Amino acid sequence: MANIPIYPGSSSFATGSTPFGFYDSDSTFRTDADKVVTWCARRLGYPIENIELQDIQFYAAFEEAVTTYGNEVYQWKVRENYLSFEGASTQTNLNNKLITPGLSQIIRIASTYGAEAGAGGNVKYYTGSLNLVNGQQEYDMNAWAAASASLASGSTIEIKRVFFENPPAIVRYFDPYAGTGTGIQSLLETFNFGSYSPGINFMLMPMNFDLMKLQAIELNDQVRKSAFSFDLVGNQLRIFPIPGRESQLRFHYIKTSERNNPAIDSQSNMVTDVSNVPYVNPTYSGINSIGRQWVYQYTLATVKETLAYVRGKYTSVPIPGAEVTLNQADLLTDARSEKAALLEQLRITLEDSSRSKQLEKKSNEEDYIQKTLTNVPLPFYIF
């Protein structure tokens, strides 16, 4: 137990005294370092009790406390805003930046639904063509894919659209070559339609007239003609009506291996996970008094923990005529419970300041104000 180094009663901070030197260049940190050492030592009983630590242990605990405080704050910021961070640049330091939520990542997520509808997304649509054979109604698109789609091993295709549909009724309603339309074979100069050629009928009629014409065309196709369409089940294509001559059918398809791949090739210097969101250690001088008080208390708890480990090496200290039992177990228990309580307190504070909590409080506040105003007597005006 001889020659145990103890705290001498004072300290003098110098650059390089902390293990990592994160805050050594901050003048406020350098000024507070020795004050924190003095405060912690006195809280531990100095000068009545010897403190079996040197100043470098106090400085290490102080640096750890500031770093822990910054980590907790910035981890909460990442959780609160990660959807806005993902895909952003890692080159911009986000410390002390006001984060404005955006819709870019919501749109990126929603684009996967658009890919299924053929209206956006990151899944590439390919165009294929199939030779229709006279008299053949059914076609195996999986066989076509194996021969023509250049698929990766284990991949298949999914047909998204087949270009084999009856032209819409409106196309046949205004047919410049058939002379159809309103049924009047004349141009109406009154509406400045005289420059159109060949002769098309542009008679201004009620909207229900056009709708009845379109319905008549569609009902005619349904009753008098066989279905001009297709049926697609499990990439087995059935054509209606049965082709009467050789022709070519075009369609859009995707490769399932590309849709099933969740990874998008990212550019360099892009936020891809919480590990590269560009937050760095906080600036100590920028921490307010509330945060610094938390740092001081966490420093003290860390110093207690370190002192407990040191005293745990010596169960008792011999003195003339007796022995003194050290309080290692009490220090260690207190230190761990205090650190846990401080972390919980900080996390609750951060959670209560979250966007959702603040909006909830604002909504409750408005409800209470409304209830209060309903009890305010309303004046009556007599004219």
C-alpha positions in Angstrom: 0.0 0.0 0.0 3.1 2.2 0.2 3.6 5.1 -2.2 0.1 5.2 -3.5 -0.2 8.4 -5.6 -2.9 10.7 -4.3 -4.5 13.9 -5.4 -2.2 16.7 -4.2 -5.0 19.3 -3.8 -4.5 21.3 -7.0 -4.0 20.7 -10.7 -2.9 22.6 -13.8 -4.4 21.6 -17.1 -2.2 21.6 -20.2 -2.8 20.6 -23.8 -2.4 16.8 -24.0 -3.6 16.1 -20.5 -6.7 14.3 -21.8 -6.5 10.9 -23.6 -8.0 12.0 -26.9 -7.5 15.7 -26.8 -11.0 16.3 -28.3 -11.5 19.6 -26.4 -8.0 20.7 -25.5 -8.0 23.6 -27.9 -11.3 25.0 -26.4 -10.3 27.7 -24.0 -13.5 27.3 -22.0 -12.8 23.6 -21.5 -9.2 24.3 -20.4 -10.6 26.8 -17.8 -13.2 24.5 -16.5 -11.0 21.4 -16.3 -9.2 22.4 -13.1 -12.4 23.7 -11.6 -14.1 20.4 -12.2 -11.1 18.6 -10.7 -11.4 20.7 -7.5 -15.2 20.2 -7.3 -15.0 16.4 -7.8 -12.2 16.1 -5.2 -14.2 18.1 -2.6 -17.3 16.1 -3.3 -15.3 12.9 -2.7 -14.1 14.2 0.8 -10.9 16.0 0.1 -9.0 17.3 2.1 -10.5 15.2 5.0 -10.1 12.1 2.9 -7.3 11.2 0.6 -8.2 10.7 -3.1 -6.1 8.0 -4.6 -6.2 9.6 -8.1 -4.1 12.0 -10.1 -5.3 14.9 -12.1 -5.1 12.9 -15.4 -7.9 10.6 -14.1 -10.1 13.7 -13.5 -9.3 15.1 -16.9 -10.1 11.8 -18.6 -13.5 11.6 -16.8 -14.3 15.2 -17.8 -13.5 14.5 -21.5 -15.6 11.3 -21.4 -18.5 13.2 -19.8 -18.5 15.9 -22.6 -18.2 13.2 -25.3 -21.0 11.1 -23.8 -23.3 14.1 -23.6 -22.6 14.9 -27.3 -23.2 11.3 -28.3 -26.5 11.1 -26.5 -27.7 14.4 -28.0 -26.6 13.5 -31.6 -27.8 10.0 -31.4 -31.2 11.3 -30.6 -31.0 13.8 -33.5 -30.1 10.9 -35.8 -33.1 8.9 -34.6 -35.4 11.9 -34.9 -34.3 12.9 -38.4 -32.7 9.8 -40.0 -35.2 9.6 -42.8 -34.1 13.2 -43.8 -30.4 12.3 -43.5 -30.3 9.2 -45.6 -28.9 9.9 -49.0 -27.6 13.4 -48.0 -23.9 14.4 -48.2 -21.5 13.3 -45.5 -19.3 16.4 -46.2 -21.4 18.9 -44.3 -21.0 19.0 -40.5 -24.5 18.9 -39.0 -23.5 20.2 -35.5 -25.6 23.2 -34.6 -27.5 23.0 -37.8 -31.3 23.3 -37.9 -32.7 20.2 -39.5 -35.7 20.7 -41.7 -37.6 17.5 -42.6 -38.0 16.9 -46.3 -40.1 14.7 -48.5 -37.2 13.3 -50.7 -36.9 10.0 -48.8 -40.7 9.6 -48.5 -40.9 10.0 -52.3 -38.0 7.5 -52.7 -39.9 5.0 -50.6 -43.1 5.6 -52.4 -41.4 5.3 -55.7 -41.3 1.5 -55.2 -45.1 1.5 -55.5 -44.8 3.6 -58.6 -42.5 1.0 -60.1 -45.2 -1.6 -59.9 -47.6 0.7 -61.8 -44.9 1.7 -64.3 -44.8 5.3 -63.1 -41.3 5.7 -61.6 -39.1 3.8 -59.2 -35.7 2.2 -59.6 -36.8 -1.0 -61.4 -36.0 -0.9 -65.1 -38.7 -1.7 -67.6 -37.6 -3.7 -70.7 -39.3 -3.9 -74.0 -39.8 -7.3 -75.6 -41.4 -8.6 -78.8 -43.1 -11.9 -79.4 -43.8 -13.4 -82.8 -47.5 -14.4 -83.0 -48.1 -17.6 -85.0 -51.2 -18.1 -87.2 -53.7 -20.3 -85.2 -51.7 -20.3 -82.0 -53.5 -18.8 -79.0 -51.2 -19.6 -76.0 -47.6 -18.6 -75.5 -45.2 -19.4 -72.7 -43.4 -16.2 -71.7 -41.0 -18.0 -69.4 -39.7 -19.9 -72.4 -39.4 -16.6 -74.3 -37.5 -15.1 -71.3 -35.1 -18.1 -71.1 -34.2 -17.6 -74.8 -34.3 -13.8 -75.2 -34.2 -11.9 -71.9 -30.5 -12.4 -70.8 -31.5 -13.4 -67.3 -29.1 -13.9 -64.3 -29.0 -17.3 -62.7 -32.3 -17.9 -60.8 -34.0 -14.8 -62.1 -37.3 -14.7 -64.0 -39.3 -12.0 -65.7 -42.6 -10.4 -64.8 -44.8 -9.1 -67.6 -46.1 -5.6 -66.7 -47.9 -4.5 -69.9 -49.0 -6.2 -73.1 -49.7 -3.9 -76.1 -52.6 -5.9 -77.5 -55.8 -4.0 -76.9 -58.7 -2.8 -78.9 -58.3 0.9 -79.9 -60.4 3.1 -77.6 -63.8 4.1 -78.8 -62.9 7.8 -79.0 -60.3 7.0 -81.7 -63.0 5.5 -83.9 -65.5 8.2 -83.1 -63.5 10.9 -84.8 -62.2 9.1 -87.8 -61.0 11.6 -90.4 -61.0 9.0 -93.1 -64.3 7.3 -92.4 -66.2 10.5 -92.2 -67.8 9.5 -88.9 -68.5 11.8 -86.0 -71.6 13.7 -85.6 -73.0 12.4 -88.9 -73.0 15.8 -90.7 -70.8 16.0 -93.8 -69.9 19.6 -93.6 -67.4 22.0 -92.0 -68.7 24.7 -89.8 -66.8 27.9 -90.6 -68.5 29.5 -87.7 -66.1 27.6 -85.4 -63.0 28.2 -87.5 -62.8 24.5 -88.5 -62.6 25.1 -92.2 -58.8 24.7 -92.4 -59.0 21.0 -91.4 -58.6 18.4 -94.1 -59.9 15.9 -95.0 -63.4 16.7 -94.0 -64.1 16.1 -90.4 -67.3 16.8 -88.6 -67.0 19.3 -85.8 -70.6 20.0 -84.8 -71.0 21.5 -81.3 -73.2 19.0 -79.6 -74.2 18.3 -75.9 -71.7 16.2 -73.9 -74.2 13.4 -73.4 -74.4 13.0 -77.2 -70.7 12.1 -77.3 -71.0 9.8 -74.4 -73.9 7.9 -76.0 -71.9 7.5 -79.2 -68.9 6.1 -77.3 -71.1 3.7 -75.4 -72.7 2.5 -78.6 -69.3 1.8 -80.2 -68.2 -0.2 -77.1 -71.4 -2.1 -76.8 -71.2 -3.0 -80.5 -67.7 -4.4 -80.0 -68.9 -6.4 -77.0 -71.9 -7.9 -78.7 -70.9 -8.3 -82.4 -67.2 -9.0 -82.1 -65.0 -11.5 -80.3 -62.9 -10.1 -77.5 -59.8 -8.3 -78.7 -57.6 -8.7 -75.7 -55.4 -11.1 -73.8 -55.3 -13.2 -70.6 -52.0 -13.4 -68.6 -51.7 -15.9 -65.8 -48.3 -16.9 -64.4 -46.5 -15.6 -67.5 -48.8 -17.8 -69.7 -50.2 -15.5 -72.3 -53.5 -16.3 -74.1 -54.5 -14.1 -77.1 -58.1 -13.2 -78.0 -59.1 -13.7 -80.7 -56.9 -16.5 -82.0 -54.3 -14.9 -84.4 -55.3 -15.3 -88.0 -52.0 -14.3 -89.4 -48.4 -14.0 -88.3 -47.6 -10.7 -86.5 -45.5 -9.2 -83.8 -46.7 -8.5 -80.2 -44.8 -6.0 -78.0 -44.8 -5.9 -74.2 -43.0 -4.5 -71.2 -41.4 -6.7 -68.6 -39.1 -6.4 -65.5 -36.4 -8.8 -64.2 -37.4 -10.0 -60.7 -33.7 -10.1 -59.7 -33.6 -6.3 -60.1 -36.8 -5.7 -58.2 -35.8 -8.0 -55.4 -32.4 -6.3 -54.9 -32.9 -3.7 -52.2 -29.5 -2.1 -52.6 -29.2 1.0 -54.7 -25.7 1.9 -55.9 -24.9 5.0 -53.8 -22.5 7.8 -54.7 -19.4 8.4 -52.6 -19.8 10.7 -49.6 -23.5 9.8 -49.1 -25.2 9.0 -45.8 -26.1 5.3 -46.0 -26.5 4.4 -42.3 -26.2 5.9 -38.8 -22.5 5.3 -38.7 -21.7 8.0 -41.3 -24.3 10.7 -40.4 -21.9 13.7 -40.2 -22.1 14.6 -36.5 -18.8 15.2 -34.7 -18.0 15.8 -31.0 -19.7 18.9 -29.6 -18.0 22.2 -29.0 -17.7 22.5 -25.2 -18.0 26.2 -25.1 -21.3 25.9 -27.0 -23.0 23.7 -24.4 -25.4 25.7 -22.2 -25.4 25.7 -18.4 -28.0 22.9 -18.3 -25.8 20.7 -20.3 -22.6 21.6 -18.4 -24.2 20.7 -15.1 -25.1 17.3 -16.5 -21.4 17.0 -17.7 -20.1 17.9 -14.2 -22.3 15.3 -12.5 -21.4 12.6 -15.0 -17.7 13.5 -14.5 -18.1 13.0 -10.7 -19.9 9.7 -11.2 -17.1 8.5 -13.6 -14.4 9.7 -11.1 -16.2 7.7 -8.3 -16.1 4.6 -10.5 -12.4 5.0 -11.2 -11.7 5.6 -7.5 -13.7 2.5 -6.7 -11.6 0.4 -9.0 -8.4 1.8 -7.4 -9.6 1.2 -3.9 -10.8 -2.3 -4.8 -7.2 -3.4 -5.2 -6.7 -2.7 -1.5 -9.4 -4.2 0.8 -8.0 -2.5 3.8 -5.2 0.0 4.7 -3.0 -0.7 7.8 -2.6 2.2 10.2 -0.8 2.2 13.6 -2.6 -0.2 15.9 -5.5 -0.9 13.5 -6.8 -1.2 9.9 -9.0 1.1 7.8 -11.5 -0.6 5.5 -12.0 1.2 2.2 -15.4 1.9 0.7 -14.9 0.4 -2.7 -18.3 -1.4 -2.9 -20.2 1.7 -1.9 -18.4 3.9 -4.4 -18.9 1.5 -7.3 -22.6 1.0 -6.6 -23.2 4.8 -6.3 -21.2 5.5 -9.4 -23.1 3.0 -11.6 -26.5 4.1 -10.3 -25.7 7.8 -10.8 -24.5 7.3 -14.4 -27.5 5.2 -15.3 -29.8 7.9 -13.7 -28.1 10.7 -15.5 -28.4 8.9 -18.9 -32.0 8.2 -18.3 -32.7 11.8 -17.3 -31.0 13.1 -20.4 -32.8 10.7 -22.7 -36.2 11.6 -21.2 -35.4 15.3 -21.7 -34.4 14.6 -25.4 -37.5 12.5 -26.0 -39.8 15.2 -24.5 -38.3 17.7 -26.9 -38.9 15.5 -29.9 -41.0 16.8 -32.8 -43.9 14.5 -32.1 -44.0 15.3 -28.4 -43.9 19.0 -29.0 -46.7 18.8 -31.5 -48.7 16.7 -29.1 -48.2 19.3 -26.3 -49.1 22.1 -28.6 -52.3 20.3 -29.6 -53.2 19.7 -25.9 -52.4 23.3 -25.1 -54.8 24.5 -27.8 -57.5 22.1 -26.5 -57.1 23.5 -23.0 -57.2 27.1 -24.2 -60.4 26.3 -26.1 -62.0 24.8 -23.0 -61.0 27.8 -21.0 -62.4 30.3 -23.5 -65.8 28.5 -23.5 -66.2 29.5 -19.8 -65.5 33.1 -20.5 -68.8 35.1 -20.4 -69.8 36.5 -23.7 -71.0 40.1 -23.7 -74.4 41.1 -25.1 -74.8 44.2 -27.2 -78.1 46.0 -27.2 -78.7 48.4 -30.1 
